[in-house]
Every structure is written in C-alpha cells, then in structure tokens.
Amino acid sequence: MEVFDRFAQQLARQGERLAPEERTVTASGDDAELASSSRTIIVPADWSANAAQSLADLLDTPRPLRTRPRPGVKVIGSLTPHIADDETRITESGLESLTTRLAGSLAWSAARQGAFETPEMAETFARELAASLTSRHVMPDANLIAEGGVDWAYGDTPESPDAPELPLQIRAAARTAPGQLRRVAETALRGSILEVGARVTRERLEAIGEACRRCSGEPDDCFDPRSNAALARAMRRALKDGVPEEAVERALSLARQGTGDDALGALIPDPLPQRKARLYVPPALCEAIAKDEAWSFEQDGGSVRARDFRTGIARTVWSFGTPSLAFHESPDAAGPTLFVNLPAYIGVEGSFDADLLFDAIRYWAAALALSAPKGAAWAGTISLTGLGAALTACGLAYDSDEGRTAAAAIARLATLALRDAAAGTGASAPGLGPDIPLDTLPAGFETVAARLEDAATPFLPKAALARPGVVLACGPVDSAVAGLMDADSDGAAPVLGATTTTGDVFGGGRTLRRCVRQGLEALDQSAARIEQAEDHAAGRGTLAGAPALSLEALAERGLPEDVLERLEDSIAEGASIRHALNRWTLGDRVCRELGLSSDVVEAEGASLCRALGFSEADIAAADRHAQGTGELHDSPTLPAEIRSVFAPVAPHGIMRMAHSVEQQIGGACAIALELDGDATIDDVSALIDAGAELGLRRLDIRRTASGLFDLLPAIDFDKGDYAADAAPQIHERIVERTVERVVEKPAARRKLPDRRKGYIQKATVGGHKVYLHTGEFDDGELGEIFIDMHKEGAAFRSLMNNFAIAISIGLQYGVPLEEYVDAFVYTRFEPAGPVEGNDSIQQATSILDYLFRELGVSYLGREDLAEVSPDRADPGGLGKGVQQEKLAQEDAAKFISRGFSRGQVPDNILMFANAPRKAASGRGDGSGEAGHYELEDHTITRAGSRDITAYSGDPCPECGHFTVAGGDGEPRNCDACGWTGPAID
C-alpha cells in the first residue's frame, strides 16, 4: 500500500494553531471522585472549550500509567503492543494519547497482514492517521475514541459497543403496512402520554416525601396529614392529578420509613420505548400515486387508492415525525464509524484539496477493512459531514447547479478513494454513479477535476473479495462527537445562519462563522466589505450611531452618563434594546427626572422604549444595528450575486442536494427536513412525492412547534391569565334553557395603599443580621416585603433586594403567599444556623428558610413551621392565665404604630387577652348545668383592678370603651376615663 506524508506536512505547516495546550475541564466519571471536580487535558490550541470538554467526557476511563511491551508478539518498527506494568491508573492526558493508541493499533494490525513493504511505511501510515485526527480532518465515533486500541496500547479489554437497534422495516407493498403504520402512530402517542403521566406522578409523589422531610414538628404529626398542612396539600394535589391512591399511600409509607425518592421508581412505570420505524416506498407506489391509481397489497391484502394511502402516511409523519422514508434500497450504517470533516479540506482562496481527501478515505478505509472480523457484514462506515459548510467556504450557493455539481464531484472522489482501498485489501466496494462533466466544476475544484480525470474506473481487486467492505454515507455526526468538531454544519445540511456565538458561555458576542468568512474571501470581497457584512449579521454591540434609537438620542432625552454606560454593558452582553432599556437600568430617580409617571413606570417598567417616545420601527432598527440580523442574504452592502450564496435553503433544495450525493456514493445521504409549525399535511405529501421522484434513500420529515406551543406555558387556564389584547369573541345563541357564561379577565395587579401598615422583624441567622420589613393591604394581607442585610457585600445585598421586589410583585399579582412559603422553606445554603431575636424560630437552614417560615407563621398561621409553639410548649394549658394576664398588662401603644395612626389612637386604649369560653364540664360552680358559659377568672390592672365580669357591657358615653361597671341600682362609673353616672334599675 502506497503511503504519503501529506497530513504530517500540513500539520507542520499549521504551526502554533495546532500546538498542544493545557485546558482545565470538569471531571467526569470515576475521576471526579478522586482529586477534585476538575482535570487538565491537552488539546490543540485552536480547539474550543466545548471541544476540550467533549474529549474529556469521552476519555473518562482510567488507563495504566506505566506499560511495557507485550512479550511474544510480532514487533513492527516502533509499533509494539503494550501491557500494564503495575496497577496505577489515570485518565488519558489528551488528544495525543488518543491518536497514538488508535492510529498505532490500526497500523500494527494492517502491517501484520502484509499491507506495507517495510516497517518504516507502517510507521508513516500510523503518523498519517494520527495527523488526520489531530487536524480534525477525520473524527472517529464515540466508541473508537473511548475504547479503540486500548488492548494494543494498555492490554485492557475493550468494551464492545451496544448493538444499534435497527429500525422497524415497513414495506408499503406488504398487507401489514396499514396496520404497522397505525401502530407506529399509536406507540408514539402512547409514549408521549406515558412520559407526561410518569413525570407528573413522580413530581406529586416526591412532593409528599418532601412535605414529610421539611416538617419540624413531632414525628407522628409530620406523617399525619391532619396535623401537617403541607402534607395534606401534597396528597390532595396528587389525588386531583389522578395519581392512584395506592401510590399515594406507599409514597407516604416510604417517607415514614426514611426511604429516599429513588425508591419511588418502583411505583412509576417506565416510559414506553419507541422503536424507530422506516417505511420503504417502492417505485410502483410512486407511479400509482402519480397516475392516481389503486394500490394493491400483497397476499390478498386488498387495495386502496394510492393517493389516500400516501395521505395516511403523510398524516402520521406530520403528527409524530415518524416513520422515516426510503425510496431506494441501501445498506444501513454498520460497525465503527469515521466522520470525514469536509470543511477541513478547504484551502486558501476556497480551493478544495482533493489529494488530502483521497488519502484520508483511502487510509481509513484500508484500516477498517484490515482490522474487521472476516465474518462481519460490513467493516465499518465512513460518513461525509459538513457538506453545507464546505460549499459555503468555497463561495458556492447550496441550492444551485454549481453547488450540486461540486458536491457530486466530492462524493465521486470519495467513492474512488474507497474503491482504491478496497482493491488493495480485497474488500467489496460500491459502484460508480453517472459521470460528471468536469468542465462545469467551479473555480477552486481544479485538483478534484484532475483526480477524477486520472482515476481508473475499472475495479480490479488484487485479491479475492474475502473481506467485508466499508459503507460510504453522508449523515449527521453522533451527538457525543459533534462537540469535538466545532462544525458550522452537520451531514449534508446547509449552514443555518451566518453567525455563531463567541466563547463558550451564554451571553457572549457573535461573529461570522468561519466558513462564511472563507466564502466571502473566496468571492474576492475586500476586508472592508467583509467587516461591513459582519456588522450587519453579527451587530456592532453598541447603540452608538444607531438610527433613531441611539446613544446620542438617549443623551438628548436626558439620560445621564452612568445610565448610558449600564445600557451599553447590557447591549454588549447580547441583550436586546427592548429589554435593556428598563426601569432598573434607569433607576427611579432618572425615571422621575425624565417625566415618567409612576403609573407608566409600573405598567411599562420592563421596557421603557415606547414610553420614551420610540416607535416599534425605531426599536427594531436599533436591535439590528446592535445585535445584527444573523444573516447575510439581506445585507445592503453586498451585491445581489453574493447575497444569493448565503440565502436560506428550502426543503426541496436540500432534497436535490441529497440526490446528487447519493448518486455517487451508493449509500444513504440522511437528511432531516424541519417544517414550520403551520405546515399542513398537504405540504408533507408534496415532500413525499418529491422524495419519491428523486428516489432518495433516507428522508426524515418533522414539523417544529407552532406558535401555540410557545403560548401554552404563558397561559394559566385556572385563573384566566390571558393577554389583555386577546379578548375572546363571544357568540351568543338563544336557547330554551338558562346557561352560565364565564368571562375570563386578565390578571390585574393589586396596588398597595400609599400609607401602609406592617412590621419590622430583626433577627440574626448564623451570626448575620437580617431585617424583614413587611407591607400589608388594608385587609391585613401581605403585599410586599423588604430584606435588609447588615455588613454584607453589595452584590449579595442587591440580589436580596431584587429578590424581595420579585416576591412583592408576585404577591400583588395574586400569587398566594402559601406557594412562596412551600417553595422556599428549608432551602439550604449559607448563612445558616441558630436564629436569635425571633420568638418562633430558633434554627434556620438559610436566610430564605428563616424569612418564609417567619412569614408563614405570622400571616398564614403555619404553626407547623414554628419550632416554639405555645400550644406545643404547654399542651396542658398550664400557665396560660399568667401569660394572658401579662398580655393584658402590656401597654397597647407597644403594638400599634402611633406614626401610622397619626396619633389618633387614644392613650387609654386597653388590651383584653381573655375571652369567653365554654365550661369544660357543667357550670363553674359545680352544678353541672349544660350550656352555661363562664369567663376566665383574670383581671386587668386598671383603676382598681376590677374583675372583668363586673362590667355591664354598655359603652361609656364619654370615651366609648366597654369598661362601665355598676347598674342594678348601683351608680355607674367608667374605669377608662372616670366618667360617673346615675344608677339604672
């Protein structure tokens, strides 16, 4: 086998871009339990953080730290199998470890079978394989990355990959086809229902266990719904949502026994596995559909109108995105898979390097064929990917004759390379597709044309066809490997959007994709025009110079410099101007200075653009200026012929591209078409007819979520929380019966009075002072809270303040305080510990736990949240008389705000702590007369300490207090103000 060193030379030319570099990533697997939560991995410098993390996740199995050559094996140059030297194991250090073991094992296996004339050629072959991996021209699948060559490099036994589950094959001509299609739809719907039911059931049962664990009362009371209000609510919700009573009872029993929520899995059914299905549509059915004829099923299965059958298929695909369709027979991908990254073969000025692609497929196809078991059906799969990005980098429009011709040429070149490798190894190979007119190839494909012209078309294997061949396909990359490639497109799909995010964190800026920038350079666009195009697509990241709504316009309206700086920071982080220009960015003081009333700020505080006089067109233009459009097909600075290269591609264009590729590779070009939510069944039928006309080998169609799916989470059907401008139209009909018509109203905010009452509670939680301020509605219901922290950092205090604002807004919009209490009590984070200064709570697991337990005790009467309850502290009632007597002696001014009442509370107001009660048994004098009521024998210390039973119950004509004693022939006097009056008989 002839081997060149093209990949090694190109790797050397890359220089610092592919130089090894250490990265710190999150540890996974067993390594996370050893030293720390992070580990160091070595990857090329141009790899993104996401690619480094993806590689670390795949290299998570500890391997021997020290190895030695395995005795008794054939040594070929430096390619020698190794075994462990001791028991010390660590995870592999990075990409070099992967390429060494995988390329070395494949080269050694090929050399053992006489593929190379000299050991030096085998070593060159190993270096070429390793270099193609390092430069990401080729990327193995997840199992090859994790387990490939571990027996050769370490003496470990590789784990066999799970056998892929083949899709359910449905033949349109079979008599069972209609029933199978119906079962596919039923299975998909049943699986969705079971998934939702299992999720709801698990949440409701976990809530039962959580209510028991969070209870701080007596154990018997915590597991009794009559004493634990939270448990009662959780059980009531579970039963209301249809959870079986048996499951509720068992969840409570598991909680009582201290079993965690993981044991609930036995109570919840597993989701129904949904097996993929594929429907093979023969050409005869396509002809019957085109001619509107009847379609007869085999074995006396009856007949049906062909178009009706097609409509039934389209309805199932439209509803569930299954089954996938095949209009031409082709082998399924099998064995290990290698993904050929086509954009990596684009050189300077958009030229395609045909020699590198030919070598890559030839080397890896030979390696797969020589290492595969002879009894296997296929040696493996080589899948082309990134076709859309490669065409864009060459400056070619995806949906154009030039683009399809270039794609067909690349596919034919890959087929010729695969046939060359098969001829040298004695493996089977695919046939060639129709010839390509080489004179129609676009600029940059000169080396491809030369390779295709010089290639020998006859397939002449050097040995008998005794080895399994390699499947050549074009499809998407596995999800576990996709992160390694930093690709701009996947499989045969076009490039979606002209921009990508910079960095690896949410909120970063945007820039042009690498393939888009290469395409503009290949189209001879100047650096200045490319920069203008990038400003249009990715945005400028600033409002400076924006049309209408700009920094200059905002400054003219009176926004101060510090507000503009905060606004620019938000814009630079990727926020829309609509959301960045809000009441919190401006501040209440600036809002008042700008003349914005409190009602306007309250109603439009989340977006003040319109309140400041800007129209929707101004806002949209500012957003396009700052954040870009994400596309180049509408860029005003580019010529029309350049914009057409970056135009969005319709589904029919993707199907035509797949057809061009499939004609050359002999395998499937898997494409997945995503239709808009408003697509109809007829639209799906039209795509099925188009796929049948082209004879595609793989076609998946699914409908993305419509606008209703985005609207559903925002609607509260129980409370009628609908948008104010979406009032339902009511059509009345006269009927001979009385009906009730319910008119839903939008949720309205309940405003607090300008002068409101409440209280301030000071406490210390784990040594941190906390001040809780409450504000109440006129009826005493909680309407707002404020949280002040002492000697905390500015960030933490600001976070708590904004949290309090969020809770207050929710309370004013009708969110029950009970929901907040259940959500936040017993949350655990620092600061936590003993509570000082609160008479009901002594320990708290966090600041939020303390605050919402305090609110629950004070406003909801949730004594289950209080650790010191009068009833539990004194179950027998002993000592209550003294306690109430002390309360009666308290000064009333201690509990009433003189400032709130503006001094209108009289100085002689009294506190009455005792109340009438029914005698426990009979009369107080021991007569046992039923129905007699007695008063607790307590006194109030006021004007002679008169017994409360001596008062007549009449109001005082002077002060109005019910502290008038006397009567029945005795003079009357008031203990409150000293009024005296004549006796009354």
TAUR-V143791 format. One record per pair of residues at least 12 apart in sequence whose C-alpha atoms are under 7 Angstrom apart, sorted by the first residue. I is the first residue (numbers start at 1). J is the second residue. If there is no record, write none. Layout:
I_J + I_J
This chain:
1_115 + 1_116 + 1_424 + 3_121 + 3_125 + 5_124 + 5_128 + 6_356 + 7_128 + 7_131 + 7_132 + 8_127 + 8_128 + 8_131 + 11_131 + 11_135 + 17_45 + 17_46 + 18_44 + 18_45 + 18_46 + 19_44 + 19_45 + 20_42 + 20_43 + 20_44 + 20_45 + 21_42 + 21_43 + 21_44 + 21_45 + 22_40 + 22_41 + 22_42 + 22_43 + 23_40 + 23_41 + 23_42 + 24_38 + 24_39 + 24_40 + 24_41 + 25_38 + 25_39 + 25_40 + 25_53 + 26_38 + 26_39 + 27_39 + 28_57 + 28_60 + 29_60 + 41_56 + 41_93 + 41_94 + 42_93 + 42_94 + 42_95 + 43_94 + 43_95 + 49_504 + 50_483 + 50_504 + 51_483 + 51_484 + 51_485 + 51_486 + 54_483 + 54_484 + 55_484 + 58_142 + 58_145 + 58_146 + 59_91 + 59_92 + 59_146 + 60_91 + 61_91 + 62_89 + 62_90 + 62_91 + 62_92 + 63_89 + 63_90 + 63_91 + 63_92 + 64_84 + 64_87 + 64_88 + 64_89 + 64_90 + 64_154 + 65_88 + 65_89 + 65_90 + 66_84 + 66_85 + 66_86 + 67_82 + 67_83 + 67_84 + 67_85 + 67_154 + 68_82 + 68_83 + 68_84 + 68_85 + 69_81 + 69_82 + 69_83 + 70_82 + 70_83 + 76_119 + 77_119 + 77_120 + 79_104 + 79_108 + 81_152 + 81_153 + 82_152 + 82_153 + 82_154 + 82_155 + 83_153 + 83_154 + 83_155 + 84_154 + 84_155 + 98_145 + 99_130 + 99_133 + 100_130 + 101_149 + 101_150 + 101_153 + 102_148 + 102_149 + 103_126 + 103_129 + 103_130 + 104_126 + 105_149 + 105_152 + 106_367 + 106_371 + 107_122 + 107_125 + 107_126 + 109_371 + 110_367 + 110_370 + 110_371 + 136_341 + 136_485 + 137_340 + 137_341 + 137_344 + 138_338 + 138_339 + 138_340 + 138_341 + 139_338 + 139_339 + 139_340 + 140_337 + 140_338 + 140_339 + 141_336 + 141_337 + 141_338 + 141_481 + 142_480 + 142_481 + 143_161 + 147_159 + 167_275 + 167_276 + 167_277 + 167_278 + 168_275 + 168_276 + 168_277 + 168_278 + 169_277 + 169_278 + 169_279 + 170_278 + 170_279 + 170_280 + 171_279 + 171_280 + 171_281 + 172_279 + 172_280 + 172_281 + 173_297 + 173_298 + 174_297 + 174_298 + 175_297 + 175_298 + 175_299 + 175_301 + 185_316 + 185_320 + 187_274 + 188_274 + 188_320 + 191_271 + 191_272 + 191_274 + 194_271 + 195_271 + 198_268 + 198_269 + 201_243 + 202_268 + 204_234 + 204_238 + 205_248 + 205_251 + 206_261 + 207_234 + 208_231 + 208_234 + 208_235 + 208_251 + 208_252 + 209_251 + 209_252 + 209_255 + 211_230 + 211_231 + 212_231 + 212_255 + 214_826 + 215_864 + 216_864 + 216_865 + 216_867 + 217_864 + 223_256 + 228_864 + 235_248 + 247_267 + 251_264 + 277_322 + 277_323 + 277_324 + 278_323 + 278_324 + 278_325 + 279_323 + 279_324 + 279_325 + 279_326 + 280_325 + 280_326 + 280_327 + 281_326 + 281_327 + 282_327 + 285_306 + 286_692 + 288_306 + 289_306 + 289_307 + 292_306 + 292_307 + 293_305 + 293_306 + 294_306 + 310_685 + 311_685 + 314_681 + 314_684 + 314_685 + 315_681 + 317_701 + 317_702 + 318_681 + 318_684 + 318_702 + 318_703 + 321_701 + 321_702 + 321_703 + 324_699 + 324_700 + 325_698 + 325_699 + 325_700 + 326_696 + 326_697 + 326_698 + 326_699 + 327_692 + 327_695 + 327_696 + 327_697 + 328_695 + 328_696 + 328_697 + 329_697 + 330_667 + 330_668 + 330_697 + 331_667 + 333_381 + 333_471 + 334_378 + 334_380 + 334_381 + 335_378 + 335_379 + 335_380 + 335_381 + 336_380 + 336_381 + 337_380 + 337_381 + 337_382 + 338_381 + 338_382 + 338_383 + 339_382 + 339_383 + 339_384 + 339_385 + 340_383 + 340_384 + 340_385 + 341_384 + 341_385 + 341_386 + 342_384 + 342_385 + 342_386 + 342_387 + 342_390 + 343_386 + 343_389 + 343_390 + 345_357 + 346_390 + 349_521 + 349_522 + 350_393 + 350_394 + 350_395 + 350_444 + 350_518 + 350_519 + 350_522 + 351_394 + 351_444 + 351_445 + 352_444 + 352_445 + 353_447 + 354_447 + 354_448 + 358_413 + 358_414 + 358_417 + 361_414 + 361_417 + 361_418 + 362_417 + 362_418 + 362_420 + 362_421 + 365_418 + 365_421 + 365_470 + 366_421 + 366_422 + 366_425 + 368_380 + 369_427 + 369_467 + 369_468 + 369_469 + 369_470 + 370_425 + 374_467 + 374_468 + 376_468 + 377_468 + 378_468 + 378_469 + 378_470 + 379_468 + 379_469 + 379_470 + 380_470 + 380_471 + 381_470 + 381_471 + 381_472 + 382_471 + 382_472 + 382_473 + 383_472 + 383_473 + 383_474 + 383_475 + 384_473 + 384_474 + 384_475 + 384_491 + 385_474 + 385_475 + 385_476 + 385_490 + 385_491 + 385_492 + 386_487 + 386_489 + 386_490 + 386_491 + 386_492 + 387_491 + 387_492 + 387_493 + 388_489 + 388_492 + 388_493 + 388_494 + 388_495 + 389_488 + 389_489 + 389_494 + 389_495 + 389_515 + 391_403 + 392_515 + 392_516 + 392_519 + 393_515 + 393_516 + 393_518 + 393_519 + 394_519 + 394_522 + 395_519 + 395_520 + 395_522 + 395_523 + 395_645 + 396_645 + 397_644 + 397_645 + 397_646 + 398_494 + 399_649 + 399_653 + 402_441 + 402_442 + 404_657 + 404_660 + 405_441 + 406_441 + 407_661 + 408_660 + 408_661 + 408_664 + 409_436 + 411_661 + 411_664 + 411_665 + 412_664 + 412_665 + 413_452 + 415_665 + 419_459 + 422_461 + 423_459 + 423_460 + 423_461 + 423_462 + 424_461 + 424_462 + 426_461 + 426_462 + 426_463 + 426_464 + 426_465 + 426_466 + 426_467 + 427_465 + 427_466 + 427_467 + 427_468 + 427_469 + 428_465 + 428_467 + 428_468 + 428_469 + 429_469 + 430_666 + 431_666 + 432_664 + 433_663 + 433_664 + 471_667 + 472_665 + 472_667 + 473_665 + 473_667 + 473_668 + 473_669 + 474_491 + 474_492 + 474_668 + 474_669 + 474_670 + 475_491 + 475_492 + 475_669 + 475_670 + 476_490 + 476_491 + 477_490 + 477_491 + 488_513 + 492_658 + 492_669 + 492_671 + 493_654 + 493_671 + 497_630 + 497_631 + 498_512 + 498_513 + 498_516 + 498_537 + 498_630 + 498_631 + 498_632 + 499_511 + 499_512 + 499_513 + 499_537 + 499_538 + 499_630 + 500_512 + 500_513 + 507_573 + 507_574 + 508_573 + 508_574 + 509_573 + 509_574 + 510_538 + 511_534 + 511_538 + 512_534 + 512_538 + 532_637 + 533_632 + 533_635 + 533_637 + 535_628 + 536_628 + 536_629 + 536_635 + 537_628 + 537_629 + 537_630 + 537_631 + 537_632 + 538_627 + 538_628 + 538_629 + 538_630 + 539_624 + 539_625 + 539_626 + 539_627 + 539_628 + 540_625 + 540_626 + 540_627 + 541_571 + 541_572 + 541_626 + 541_627 + 542_568 + 542_571 + 542_572 + 542_626 + 543_622 + 543_626 + 546_622 + 546_625 + 547_621 + 547_622 + 548_618 + 549_614 + 549_618 + 549_619 + 549_622 + 558_594 + 563_585 + 563_586 + 566_585 + 567_580 + 567_581 + 567_585 + 574_627 + 576_623 + 577_623 + 578_607 + 578_609 + 578_619 + 579_606 + 579_607 + 581_607 + 581_608 + 581_609 + 582_605 + 582_606 + 582_607 + 582_608 + 583_601 + 583_605 + 583_606 + 583_608 + 632_646 + 633_646 + 633_647 + 651_673 + 655_691 + 659_694 + 659_696 + 668_697 + 668_698 + 669_697 + 669_698 + 670_698 + 670_699 + 671_698 + 671_699 + 671_700 + 672_699 + 672_700 + 672_701 + 673_700 + 673_701 + 673_702 + 674_701 + 674_702 + 674_703 + 674_704 + 675_702 + 675_703 + 675_704 + 676_703 + 676_704 + 676_706 + 677_703 + 677_704 + 677_705 + 677_706 + 678_706 + 720_744 + 720_745 + 720_746 + 721_746 + 721_747 + 722_746 + 723_746 + 724_746 + 747_813 + 748_813 + 749_812 + 749_813 + 750_812 + 750_813 + 751_812 + 752_777 + 752_783 + 753_777 + 756_775 + 756_776 + 756_777 + 757_775 + 757_776 + 757_900 + 758_774 + 758_775 + 758_776 + 759_773 + 759_774 + 760_772 + 760_773 + 760_774 + 761_773 + 762_837 + 763_835 + 763_836 + 763_837 + 763_838 + 764_835 + 764_836 + 764_837 + 765_831 + 765_832 + 765_833 + 765_834 + 765_835 + 765_836 + 765_844 + 765_847 + 766_831 + 766_832 + 766_833 + 766_834 + 766_835 + 768_790 + 769_789 + 769_790 + 770_788 + 770_789 + 770_790 + 771_787 + 771_788 + 771_789 + 772_785 + 772_786 + 772_787 + 772_788 + 773_785 + 773_786 + 773_787 + 774_786 + 783_808 + 783_811 + 783_812 + 784_808 + 784_811 + 785_804 + 785_808 + 786_801 + 786_804 + 787_800 + 787_801 + 787_804 + 821_852 + 821_853 + 821_856 + 824_848 + 824_849 + 824_852 + 825_848 + 825_849 + 825_852 + 825_853 + 826_845 + 826_849 + 827_845 + 827_846 + 827_848 + 827_849 + 828_845 + 828_846 + 829_845 + 829_846 + 830_846 + 831_846 + 831_847 + 832_844 + 832_845 + 832_846 + 832_847 + 833_845 + 840_866 + 840_867 + 840_868 + 840_869 + 841_866 + 841_867 + 841_868 + 842_867 + 853_865 + 884_913 + 884_914 + 885_938 + 887_913 + 888_911 + 888_912 + 888_913 + 888_940 + 889_940 + 889_941 + 892_909 + 892_910 + 892_911 + 908_976 + 914_936 + 915_935 + 916_934 + 916_935 + 916_936 + 917_933 + 917_934 + 917_935 + 918_932 + 918_933 + 918_934 + 919_932 + 919_933 + 919_934 + 942_975 + 943_975 + 950_965 + 951_963 + 951_964 + 951_965 + 952_964 + 952_965 + 952_966 + 956_974 + 958_979 + 959_977 + 961_976 + 963_975 + 963_976 + 967_983 + 967_984 + 967_985 + 968_984 + 968_985 + 969_983 + 969_984 + 969_985 + 970_983 + 971_983
